[in-house]
């Protein structure tokens, strides 16, 4: 049986320095032996494995409208596609401290060395600002490929893109590179950077996140997955409006869906906003589950 684990923290999970700090965690669920927590921040992963990692975190900030960020590192290096920005912080009803939240996910391969690999969730405060903290954190990890067990989940991919790209309303967000591709049935080519081709008559789990700069104050940004240009209803995500149009915001979404019987099954991430939006990053993780 493949390993899985859930690590979490609530009620104060570490202060964040201006140069970034790891989240403090404890083990909630652990199945198998290839995923273990060392100390309070280092998640140990077995070599030459593939993992699906999803996380969500809430930050407390010293003032409202602060945007924090987070990313995963593997052996001290950024995991491409794992970077996310929080929503601008607000003071919810019943609280007296500004908070903001973020979520992200990625598929990654661990190298043969070092053994084990070390995975960490790193938070970053707004540039040059002190007083930001992790309030709550949850990290879910599933081993999705086993060398000794053939499974449909061995077909998976992590695709990312970054750079200030203007994407028209109704147009697809382009990606740069497939950082991870395992198995068959998921095809990406930089010759067609807005399309991910999927196999027919299969079931997929897809998660995505994006960072954008709206260039218009108080303007929400809508993003959604489509399959053969038909919206996948459960995948709609909304980045909330921000006061400074030159600041960055972002969002995340996911969906489980079936592909059709025909040879053409094209997955896209669409800017569903009524106008052009400048996208800073777009990342998508795909796992065949049936």
N, C-alpha and C positions, 0 to 999 in steps of 0.2 A: 504494500500500500504506500502511495506517495505521501511525503510529509506535508504538514500544514501547521500554521501557528498564527496566533493572534496576540499582539503585544499592545499595551495601552497604558494610559496614565490620565488621571483627572485630579483637579484641585491644585494645580501647580506642577508643571512638568519641566521646569528649568527656565532660567533667564537667558536672554539672547543678547550677545555682545554685538558691537557694530561690525565685527568681522565674521559673524555667524557662530552658532552653537548647536550641538546635537540635542535632540529630545531625550528626556529621561523616561524610561519605560519599565514595565514589569510584565511578566508572562501571564496571560489570561488562559490561553489554550495552547497545548503543544501535542501534536501527533507525529510520531516518527522521530528520527534522530538527525535529519539533515538540516534542521533549522533550530537554532538555540540562541538564547540571550546570554551574553557575557557582560557582567557588570550591569550598568543601567542604560547604556547607549549602543553597544556593539551587538549587532545581530550576526551570528556566525552561520555561513552557508557552505554546504559541501561543494567540492570541486566538480567541474564538468557537468553541471546541472542547469536546468532551465526553470525559472521561477516567475510567477505572476505576483507582483507586489502592488497593493493598493493602500493608500493612506488618506486620512483626513486629520486635520488639526484645527484647533481654535487658538487664536492669539489674543492676549490682552495688550492694549497699547496705551500710552500716556495721554493721547488726545484722539479725538474723532478724525475720520477721513485719512487715517494712516493705512498704508498698504504694506503688509509684510510679505515675505516670499519664503519658499522652501524648495528643497531638492534632495534627491537621494544621492549618496556617494557609495561606490564600491571600491574597496581598497584605496580610499582616499581620493578617487577620481569621480568626477561628475558622471552620473548615468544619463546619457542623452535622452531627452524626452520626459525627464522626471521633474523638470522645473515648473513651478506654478506660482502665481501671484494670488494673494488673498483679495477678497472684496474689501473696499474701504471700510474702516472700522466705524461702528455706530454704537450707541448705548441702547440695548434692547429694554423693553418694558420689564421692570423688576430688578434690573441691575443698575449699578452706579459706576461701572467701569466700561470704557469702550472696548469692544471685541470685534474680531473679524475671523473669517474661516477660509479654509482652503482644502482642496482635495486633489489627488493625482494618482497616477498608476502607470506601470510600465512592465513589459516583459524583458527579462535579462538572462544572459548566460553567464555562469561563473567560469573563470579560467581554471586550468589544472593546478596552477600555482598563483598565489599562495594557497595553502590548505590549512585552515579554512579561509574563505573570503569574508571580509567584514563589510556589512551593509549598515549605513547610518542615515537617519533623517536629520537634515541640517536646516535650521531656521535662520532667517536674516531679517533684521529690523530695517525700517526705513533708513535711507542713507544718513549716517552720522547721528542717528537718534538713539538715545538710551531709554530704558524703561519698557521695552517690549518683552513679553514672556509667552512661553507655551502654557496655555490653560488646560487644554485637553488634547490628547493624541491617541489615534488608533491606527495600527499597521497590521494588515492582513497579508499573509504570504502563503502561497500554495506552490508546491513543486509540481510542474505540469509536464515533465518528461522524465522517464526512468529508463536507464540503459537496459534494464532487465524486463521491462514490461511495455509491450507495444500498446499504444493508446491513441485515440483520435486527438487528444490534447497535445500530442507531440507536434501537431501542425499549429504553429503560432508565429507571430511577428510583432516587432516594435518598430514603428516608423515615425520619424520626427522631421520637423522643419523649423527654421528660425530666420530672422531677418525682417526688416520692415517692408512688408509686401502689401500693396493696395489690392483689396479684393472687392469687386463690385457687388452690389446687392443681388442676391440670387446666384452668385458665382461660387465656384469651389475653391477651398483653401489649398494651396500647393504645399507639397512636402519635398524634402531634400533627399533623404536617404533612409533605407531600411537598415537600422542598426542591428536588428536581430531578425533572422528568418530561419525557422526550423521546419523540416518536413516539406509537405507539398500543399497545394490548395490555396495559398495566399501569395500573390505575385504583385510586386511593385517595381516600376521602372522610372528612372528620372526623365526618360523621354516623354512620359505622360504623368507629370508630377501630381496631378489632382485625382488620379484614379488608382484604387486598389482592386485588383481582380480576384474574385473568390470562386471556389469550385461549386458546381451545381448540386442541388439536393443535399445541402449540409446545414448544420446549425452552428452559429458563431456567437461568441460573447465578444463585444467590442466596447472598450472604454476610451475616452479621449479627453484632452484638456487643451485650452488655448489661452493665449495672452494677447490682448489687443489694445490699441490706442484709438479711441473713438473720434478725436479731433473736434467733437461737438460736446458742449457741456450738457450734463443731465440727460444723456441719450443712451438708452439700453441697447445692448448688442445681442442678437439672437443667432444661435448656431445650431445646426441639426445635421444628423447623418441622413443620407439618401442611399437607396439601393435601386440601381437602374433609373435614377432621377426621380424616384418616388420617395417622399419623406417617410422615415421610420419614426412614428409618432412618439414613442417612448424616449427618444434620444434628444429631444429639444432641451437646450440649455440657454439661460439668459444671464449675461454679465450685467450687473446693475449699473445704473447711471452714476457718473462721478462728476464732481463740481469742476475739476480742472481737466479740460478736454485733452491736454497734452500728457496727462498721467496715464498709467496703464491699469487696466483691470483684466478680468479673465473669468473663466468658468470651466465646468467639466460636465460630462454626461456619459451615459452608457446605454447599451441595449443588447437584448438577445433576440435573434431573428433567424429565419430560414431563408436560404437562397432558393431560386426557382430551378426548374428542370433544364432550362436552356443553357447554352454555352456562355452567354453574356450575363455576368453578375458583377456589376461595377459599383463599388462602395466609394462615396464621396463625403467630404465634410463641407457643408454649405453655409455661407453667410446669408442668413435669412432676414437680415436687417434691410430696410428699404433703401439704404444708400451704401456707398463705398466705405469700407472700414480698413484701417491700417492694422494688419496682423503682425505681431512681433514673433509669435511662436505658435505652432500647432503640433500636437503629438497624439498618436493613436496606437493602441495596443489591441491585438486581435488573437483570440484563441478559438480554434474549432472545438466544439464540445459535443458534437453529434453528427 
